[in-house]
């Protein structure tokens, strides 16, 4: 029962971290795309369209990387630590 509570709290915490990092990294990427367009405007493409296309291409990769970094790495690390501590 305690394990389920700890797991639930950890899941909520990791989800908050995931959402925060996602918002922050999308903001950074959007700023980078805007600066890139301002430095070298593309003829026939509006700035907002350029940013929208760049963000559409970026989101799947961001989602995949964040899932691995926020959910899988900490769970794997805790699992390895529990295994090592209990194997001795």
DRENKEGU-51491 format. One line per field, with one value per residue: residue in three letters; x, y, z of N, C-alpha, C, O in turn. Coordinates in Angstrom, 3 decimals, always signed. Layout:
// DRENKEGU-51491
residu ALA, ...
nX X, ...
nY Y, ...
nZ Z, ...
caX X, ...
caY Y, ...
caZ Z, ...
cX X, ...
cY Y, ...
cZ Z, ...
oX X, ...
oY Y, ...
oZ Z, ...
END
This chain:
// DRENKEGU-51491
residu UNK, UNK, UNK, UNK, UNK, UNK, UNK, UNK, UNK, UNK, UNK, UNK, UNK, UNK, UNK, UNK, UNK, UNK, UNK, UNK, UNK, UNK, UNK, UNK, UNK, UNK, UNK, UNK, UNK, UNK, UNK, UNK, UNK, UNK, UNK, UNK, UNK, UNK, UNK, UNK, UNK, UNK, UNK, UNK, UNK, UNK, UNK, UNK, UNK, UNK, UNK, UNK, UNK, UNK, UNK, UNK, UNK, UNK, UNK, UNK, UNK, UNK, UNK, UNK, UNK, UNK, UNK, UNK, UNK, UNK, UNK, UNK, UNK, UNK, UNK, UNK, UNK, UNK, UNK, UNK, UNK, UNK, UNK, UNK, UNK, UNK, UNK, UNK
nX +0.825, +1.898, +3.871, +2.361, +1.299, +3.633, +4.560, +2.470, +2.652, +5.205, +4.749, +2.968, +4.660, +6.714, +5.195, +4.510, +7.066, +7.625, +5.659, +6.409, +9.059, +8.510, +6.964, +8.867, +11.017, +9.740, +9.201, +11.791, +12.629, +10.789, +11.551, +14.133, +13.549, +12.182, +14.211, +15.965, +14.475, +14.245, +16.895, +17.444, +15.189, +12.740, +11.758, +8.413, +7.386, +5.687, +6.549, +5.178, +4.212, +6.587, +7.585, +5.518, +5.724, +8.269, +7.882, +5.980, +7.473, +9.263, +7.947, +7.221, +9.758, +10.654, +8.755, +9.298, +11.957, +11.644, +9.960, +11.646, +13.769, +12.472, +10.662, +11.561, +14.390, +14.687, +13.074, +14.378, +16.867, +16.190, +15.267, +17.645, +19.231, +17.744, +17.955, +20.786, +21.282, +19.769, +20.896, +23.239
nY -1.196, +1.250, +1.471, +1.939, +4.479, +6.045, +5.628, +6.819, +9.518, +10.093, +9.806, +11.925, +14.077, +13.720, +14.138, +16.822, +17.927, +17.083, +18.502, +21.148, +21.258, +20.721, +22.970, +24.999, +24.236, +24.294, +27.011, +28.060, +26.930, +28.112, +30.836, +30.621, +29.853, +32.153, +34.098, +33.023, +33.304, +36.085, +36.788, +35.742, +36.104, +34.151, +34.144, +34.534, +33.127, +33.587, +34.893, +33.765, +31.420, +30.111, +29.669, +28.065, +25.782, +24.898, +24.323, +22.298, +20.253, +19.865, +19.061, +16.159, +14.952, +16.254, +15.369, +12.600, +12.593, +13.838, +12.052, +9.871, +11.045, +12.128, +10.250, +7.497, +7.345, +8.207, +6.197, +3.849, +4.325, +4.332, +1.716, +0.272, +1.106, +0.050, -2.674, -3.070, -2.372, -4.307, -6.689, -7.237
nZ +0.000, +0.827, -1.092, -3.401, -2.855, -2.717, -5.310, -6.744, -5.878, -6.824, -9.548, -10.038, -9.394, -11.330, -13.615, -13.370, -13.599, -16.229, -17.730, -17.141, -18.159, -20.825, -21.622, -21.186, -22.915, -25.404, -25.572, -25.677, -28.101, -29.869, -29.647, -30.731, -33.372, -34.221, -34.041, -35.908, -38.272, -38.344, -38.784, -41.304, -43.434, -45.147, -48.447, -49.398, -47.289, -44.359, -41.141, -38.906, -40.046, -40.624, -38.034, -37.020, -38.669, -37.956, -35.235, -35.389, -36.509, -34.462, -32.089, -31.869, -31.520, -29.232, -27.347, -27.257, -26.310, -23.807, -22.451, -22.132, -20.632, -18.348, -17.284, -17.733, -17.149, -14.341, -13.082, -13.869, -12.670, -9.918, -9.735, -10.303, -8.140, -5.979, -6.583, -6.414, -3.730, -2.370, -3.232, -1.968
caX +0.000, +2.802, +4.534, +1.424, +1.226, +4.905, +4.566, +1.517, +3.228, +6.324, +4.178, +2.463, +5.837, +7.362, +4.326, +4.696, +8.374, +7.480, +4.901, +7.224, +10.162, +7.935, +6.622, +10.101, +11.777, +9.005, +9.409, +13.162, +12.671, +10.046, +12.420, +15.221, +12.994, +11.890, +15.490, +16.481, +13.726, +14.598, +18.241, +17.422, +13.794, +12.512, +10.810, +7.162, +6.960, +5.478, +7.267, +4.359, +4.170, +7.905, +7.651, +4.563, +6.288, +9.381, +7.359, +5.317, +8.525, +10.024, +7.162, +7.353, +11.085, +10.681, +7.938, +10.031, +13.116, +11.210, +9.457, +12.816, +14.526, +11.714, +9.998, +12.306, +15.690, +14.563, +12.539, +15.466, +17.878, +15.681, +15.268, +19.031, +19.656, +17.062, +18.569, +22.147, +21.234, +19.218, +21.653, +24.408
caY +0.000, +2.404, +1.554, +2.557, +5.915, +6.652, +5.597, +7.834, +10.840, +10.252, +9.990, +13.301, +14.950, +13.604, +14.748, +18.275, +18.223, +16.888, +19.620, +22.364, +21.194, +20.805, +24.370, +25.777, +23.903, +24.799, +28.460, +28.285, +26.589, +29.148, +32.014, +30.339, +29.911, +33.556, +34.770, +32.482, +33.931, +37.505, +36.923, +35.410, +35.850, +33.303, +34.794, +33.820, +32.449, +34.530, +34.527, +32.859, +30.121, +29.506, +29.202, +26.965, +24.594, +24.433, +23.738, +21.039, +19.263, +19.706, +18.487, +14.704, +14.652, +16.742, +14.476, +11.347, +12.814, +14.132, +10.828, +9.087, +11.722, +12.435, +9.078, +6.246, +7.414, +8.125, +4.896, +2.891, +4.601, +3.842, +0.260, -0.197, +1.338, -0.945, -3.972, -3.119, -2.362, -5.562, -7.857, -7.468
caZ +0.000, +0.888, -2.392, -4.347, -2.542, -3.130, -6.768, -7.203, -5.632, -7.761, -10.882, -10.099, -9.436, -12.633, -14.608, -13.233, -14.196, -17.673, -18.305, -17.008, -19.117, -22.170, -21.878, -21.257, -24.111, -26.565, -25.592, -26.156, -29.523, -30.593, -29.706, -31.654, -34.727, -34.531, -34.297, -37.162, -39.366, -38.389, -39.335, -42.737, -43.829, -46.317, -49.347, -49.606, -46.066, -43.261, -39.916, -38.101, -40.731, -40.431, -36.651, -36.878, -39.315, -37.133, -33.995, -35.748, -36.710, -33.216, -30.989, -31.646, -30.994, -27.861, -26.529, -27.111, -25.451, -22.445, -21.819, -21.734, -19.587, -17.138, -16.711, -17.773, -16.479, -12.881, -12.668, -14.038, -11.648, -8.635, -9.828, -10.180, -6.753, -5.138, -6.870, -5.875, -2.259, -1.867, -3.683, -1.081
cX +0.869, +3.489, +3.639, +1.311, +2.490, +4.987, +3.634, +2.050, +4.381, +5.805, +3.634, +3.628, +6.536, +6.517, +4.423, +6.020, +8.302, +6.777, +5.700, +8.358, +9.656, +7.617, +7.882, +10.855, +11.065, +9.171, +10.798, +13.255, +11.958, +10.889, +13.550, +14.737, +12.679, +13.174, +16.100, +15.776, +14.086, +15.971, +18.265, +15.995, +13.709, +11.446, +9.572, +6.642, +6.853, +6.159, +6.478, +4.274, +5.484, +8.021, +6.718, +5.097, +7.432, +8.912, +6.666, +6.346, +9.242, +9.264, +7.298, +8.703, +11.200, +9.934, +8.681, +11.211, +12.705, +10.671, +10.628, +13.521, +13.760, +11.122, +10.916, +13.621, +15.545, +14.037, +13.619, +16.540, +17.432, +15.669, +16.659, +19.531, +19.019, +17.676, +19.941, +22.131, +20.752, +19.995, +22.842, +23.990
cY +1.260, +2.593, +2.245, +4.058, +6.634, +6.706, +6.655, +9.244, +11.107, +10.502, +11.408, +14.288, +14.917, +14.224, +16.269, +18.696, +18.116, +18.083, +20.924, +22.385, +21.316, +22.254, +25.214, +25.510, +24.339, +26.306, +28.803, +28.012, +27.646, +30.420, +31.819, +30.405, +31.346, +34.325, +34.305, +33.133, +35.409, +37.726, +36.680, +35.080, +35.033, +33.968, +33.926, +33.095, +33.486, +33.989, +33.524, +31.470, +29.377, +28.916, +28.012, +25.679, +24.012, +23.761, +22.403, +19.930, +18.933, +18.930, +16.976, +14.313, +15.080, +15.795, +13.176, +11.507, +13.064, +12.902, +9.990, +9.745, +11.893, +11.191, +7.852, +6.282, +7.386, +6.777, +3.826, +3.089, +4.080, +2.315, -0.328, -0.026, +0.313, -2.322, -4.099, -3.174, -3.704, -6.789, -8.155, -8.049
cZ +0.000, -0.471, -3.417, -4.104, -3.001, -4.652, -7.346, -7.029, -6.596, -9.177, -11.061, -10.197, -10.781, -13.739, -14.564, -13.856, -15.718, -18.318, -18.245, -18.035, -20.548, -22.529, -22.048, -22.561, -25.393, -26.688, -26.135, -27.651, -30.370, -30.725, -30.713, -33.105, -35.140, -34.836, -35.613, -38.352, -39.479, -39.012, -40.840, -43.156, -45.120, -47.176, -49.529, -48.383, -44.964, -42.004, -39.082, -38.724, -40.557, -39.031, -36.451, -37.505, -38.487, -35.853, -34.268, -35.934, -35.402, -32.144, -30.818, -31.050, -29.542, -26.936, -26.245, -26.152, -24.005, -21.737, -21.316, -20.546, -18.277, -16.501, -16.642, -17.009, -14.953, -12.386, -12.794, -12.977, -10.283, -8.636, -9.671, -8.754, -5.821, -5.353, -6.234, -4.350, -1.713, -2.279, -2.788, +0.181
oX +0.604, +3.666, +4.117, +1.234, +2.420, +5.430, +3.974, +1.918, +4.517, +6.363, +3.819, +3.584, +6.911, +7.059, +4.419, +6.088, +8.853, +7.241, +5.672, +8.589, +10.301, +7.962, +7.957, +11.282, +11.721, +9.272, +10.955, +13.885, +12.437, +10.937, +13.888, +15.428, +12.890, +13.219, +16.684, +16.427, +14.219, +16.193, +19.016, +15.626, +14.501, +10.368, +9.676, +5.563, +7.822, +6.320, +7.041, +4.265, +5.497, +8.499, +7.087, +4.940, +7.551, +9.476, +6.759, +6.102, +9.772, +9.882, +7.480, +8.778, +11.770, +10.427, +8.689, +11.435, +13.344, +10.902, +10.594, +13.835, +14.355, +11.086, +11.029, +13.936, +16.235, +14.511, +13.755, +17.067, +18.218, +16.026, +16.832, +20.186, +19.701, +17.893, +20.241, +22.885, +21.269, +19.769, +23.397, +24.825
oY +2.211, +3.717, +3.052, +4.830, +7.705, +7.705, +7.314, +10.075, +12.213, +11.316, +12.019, +15.226, +15.961, +14.775, +16.926, +19.704, +18.961, +18.613, +21.714, +23.397, +21.944, +22.715, +26.048, +26.447, +24.713, +26.826, +29.717, +28.772, +28.032, +31.017, +32.738, +30.947, +31.714, +35.112, +35.102, +33.476, +35.931, +38.730, +37.331, +33.907, +35.208, +34.313, +32.726, +32.504, +34.186, +32.780, +32.541, +30.464, +28.161, +27.794, +27.047, +24.601, +22.796, +22.751, +21.479, +18.787, +17.833, +18.207, +16.530, +13.447, +14.365, +15.456, +12.703, +10.659, +12.560, +12.727, +9.466, +9.073, +11.808, +11.094, +7.233, +5.336, +6.594, +6.269, +2.982, +2.113, +3.454, +1.694, -1.327, -0.919, -0.236, -3.058, -5.104, -3.938, -4.186, -7.859, -9.251, -8.312
oZ -0.735, -0.939, -4.215, -5.059, -3.603, -5.220, -8.328, -7.928, -7.121, -9.913, -12.114, -10.994, -11.316, -14.697, -15.605, -14.560, -16.424, -19.328, -19.189, -18.696, -21.387, -23.618, -22.950, -23.235, -26.365, -27.799, -26.945, -28.386, -31.436, -31.800, -31.460, -33.968, -36.295, -35.781, -36.347, -39.339, -40.586, -39.688, -41.567, -43.228, -46.047, -46.691, -49.784, -48.430, -44.668, -41.839, -38.600, -38.014, -40.365, -38.862, -35.780, -36.933, -38.336, -35.433, -33.459, -35.549, -35.252, -31.363, -29.685, -30.178, -28.718, -25.860, -25.109, -25.288, -23.081, -20.540, -20.202, -19.563, -17.202, -15.274, -15.584, -16.289, -14.310, -11.369, -11.908, -12.442, -9.572, -7.635, -8.974, -8.217, -4.956, -4.391, -5.591, -3.748, -0.704, -1.714, -2.860, +1.047
END
